[in-house]
Amino acid sequence: MRSRGRRTILISAGPRFRPSPTDRVCVGLLAILGRRADNRFMQIVRRRVLAIAFSLAVLALVSSGGGGRAATDRTAQGVVITSGVMPEGEGLGGGDYGYADYGLVLRNRSLTRDAIDVTVEVEAVDGRGLSLTDSYTAVTLVPAGADFVISGALIWRGSPELAGIETKVHVGQTAPRRRRLPPVKHISVTSSGGVIGSFTNPYKKPLPESATIYGVALDSRGRIVAAGYDVTDAVTRPGATVAFDILGTSTTVQLDAVTSAKVSVDPCGYLAFTRVCPVPGAHS
């Protein structure tokens, strides 16, 4: 997405990591996969492959202890207050794999501490409570007392039916309340089930091209029925406003069931804890 015009959100993930030599290879892969697909088939392939790549990148970060950053900081309490999972009926590879999108609303329950470097683990379980697969998403910042929307994808081998998801939230570090996220305005749901709106860069530094927009669509009861995300793919200058057009990824949701939407912007995405991240405490 450029700083003018709109793009369609096709998949849901968006973790980021501190670059090492291996990580830089991952960033290059993400850049290639992030290019716009030219037809519906390639959009589906892009969506599913990119979701796996993002989750593996964050899994590597978690396994390595966060690249030397502090252990989990519990002074900011990150919790999931709303969740939704949307299985896709057609499966993958002729039924060899199962696939589902998910959306979550996180909340930082602390009113005085900002949560920085927040990692969310989502585990898919079958009817017996056994794990099918898991997914990781990392978020640069959840300000004190604020909510943050994320989305992601789950892919598992075999034919077991997905019964639900379980979540865990880890806060890497906290800092006194003073940080803010890019404000999102004019959110509305289109007749085709998309979500449109705009966000503004509130910082004195540009937003990197890795800035990530997450969105979930809700029904009249507040349940998440579709989810999506996109990476801006362009630097956003200070004070600039960028329009977005999010298309939920679920193929089973009825469009007339969508009545509202929530959108959040991760200002740094996978380039958090690098010199280009404008969030205090989340740059090198």
C-alpha positions, -999 to 999 in steps of 0.1 A, spaced: 0 0 0 13 34 -9 5 66 9 -22 73 -16 -51 50 -26 -63 18 -11 -53 -18 -10 -71 -50 -1 -61 -70 29 -59 -107 21 -43 -125 50 -37 -122 87 -4 -122 104 23 -96 110 50 -105 135 84 -88 136 118 -96 149 153 -82 157 173 -88 125 202 -112 126 218 -127 95 192 -154 94 164 -129 101 175 -107 72 170 -137 49 135 -140 64 128 -103 58 138 -108 21 114 -137 18 86 -117 34 93 -88 10 89 -112 -20 58 -128 -6 44 -94 2 42 -84 -34 7 -81 -48 -8 -112 -64 -23 -107 -98 -51 -132 -97 -74 -149 -72 -54 -182 -71 -22 -164 -64 -39 -144 -37 -49 -176 -19 -14 -190 -23 1 -158 -10 -22 -156 19 -14 -191 32 23 -192 25 29 -157 40 9 -167 71 33 -197 76 64 -175 70 53 -149 95 45 -175 122 78 -192 118 97 -159 120 80 -151 154 85 -187 166 122 -183 160 122 -151 180 104 -166 209 126 -197 209 157 -176 210 145 -156 240 136 -124 221 171 -116 208 184 -107 243 155 -85 254 141 -87 288 120 -117 300 82 -115 302 72 -83 322 39 -88 340 35 -52 352 14 -47 321 -14 -73 318 -21 -84 282 -52 -104 278 -75 -115 250 -110 -101 255 -126 -113 222 -116 -140 198 -131 -156 166 -120 -184 144 -131 -189 108 -124 -224 93 -123 -227 55 -143 -256 42 -123 -265 11 -91 -274 29 -57 -275 13 -40 -301 -10 -72 -321 -16 -80 -324 21 -44 -331 32 -44 -299 53 -69 -279 73 -69 -241 73 -86 -214 94 -83 -176 100 -86 -161 134 -90 -126 149 -84 -114 184 -89 -83 204 -61 -78 230 -63 -54 260 -36 -40 282 -52 -39 316 -26 -17 332 -36 20 332 -1 32 340 23 10 319 26 6 282 32 -30 269 61 -33 245 71 -64 225 38 -83 230 38 -119 216 5 -138 212 4 -176 208 -27 -191 193 -31 -229 195 -57 -248 175 -74 -277 193 -96 -305 182 -127 -319 200 -106 -338 225 -86 -308 234 -55 -320 215 -33 -295 197 -35 -294 159 -10 -265 153 -1 -231 167 7 -196 154 26 -166 168 20 -129 162 42 -101 177 30 -66 183 53 -36 189 31 -17 213 -2 -19 232 -6 14 252 -18 15 288 -55 8 290 -58 3 252 -72 -25 230 -53 -39 199 -67 -60 171 -46 -88 155 -53 -115 130 -36 -147 119 -39 -181 102 -37 -217 113 -27 -246 90 -26 -282 102 -19 -316 86 -46 -342 82 -84 -341 85 -91 -335 123 -119 -309 127 -110 -277 145 -130 -273 177 -116 -240 189 -85 -220 198 -65 -213 230 -44 -182 235 -14 -170 256 -2 -134 257 34 -125 267 46 -90 274 83 -86 267 87 -53 286 68 -23 299 74 15 303 55 44 319 24 54 300 31 79 273 32 61 239 5 61 213 -5 41 182 -13 57 148 -49 69 152 -75 52 129 -105 72 116 -136 69 94 -139 31 98 -169 17 80 -181 -15 64 -188 -16 27 -217 -34 10 -193 -61 -2 -181 -68 34 -149 -48 32 -136 -24 58 -124 11 48 -109 39 68 -76 58 72 -48 62 97 -23 90 104 14 88 113 15 107 147 53 105 151 81 128 143 98 100 124 84 82 93 66 49 97 87 21 80 73 1 51 67 -28 76 39 -9 94 10 -34 96 -28 -28 96 -49 -54 113 -87 -56 110 -116 -77 122 -153 -76 112 -180 -81 138 -216 -92 137 -244 -76 157 -235 -96 188 -199 -84 187 -185 -117 175 -155 -117 151 -167 -132 118 -138 -122 95 -102 -110 98 -74 -95 77 -42 -76 76 -18 -58 53 16 -43 54 19 -7 40 49 -15 18 58 22 18 73 47 42 47 70 56 60 105 64 52 122 97 17 136 97 6 118 65 -28 101 63 -31 68 45 -64 52 33 -69 15 36 -94 -11 23 -95 -43 42 -112 -74 28 -119 -101 54 -104 -135 45 -133 -158 56 -151 -175 28 -180 -187 50 -192 -155 66 -224 -140 53 -218 -104 43 -251 -92 58 -238 -105 92 -211 -79 93 -223 -48 111 -191 -32 125 -153 -34 124 -122 -27 145 -88 -18 131 -54 -13 147 -20 -3 133 13 -17 144 37 12 136 68 -10 131 57 -45 123 87 -68 117 111 -39 119 105 -32 156 137 -29 176 155 -15 146 166 21 141 136 28 118 110 21 144 96 54 158 82 41 190 103 50 221 117 19 237 111 -2 206 140 9 184 178 1 185 
